[in-house]
Amino acid sequence: MADETVATQRRRKMGWPVIVMLLLPYAGLCFPSMYARTTPVLLGFPFFYWYQFVWVVVTSLLLYAVYRRLKEAS
């Protein structure tokens, strides 16, 4: 019984950072009017395109971090 409560407490502690990591890409891409512009240009790509591409990479890293955290918790 004590093991179950420790595991449950560990999952609850871990829950907030995991939720924040999963919500970051949503928040970053949810409002296209915020990033629908052409400047600054990076390597010839307008901001609109490279901003979204950066989120693809960041999202992959965040999902990996969430996976590792949840794997350690179980």
Secondary structure, 3 states (H helix, E strand, C coil): CHHHHHHHHHHHHHHHHHHHHHHHHHHHHCCHHHHCCCCCCECCECHHHHHHHHHHHHHHHHHHHHHHHHHHHC
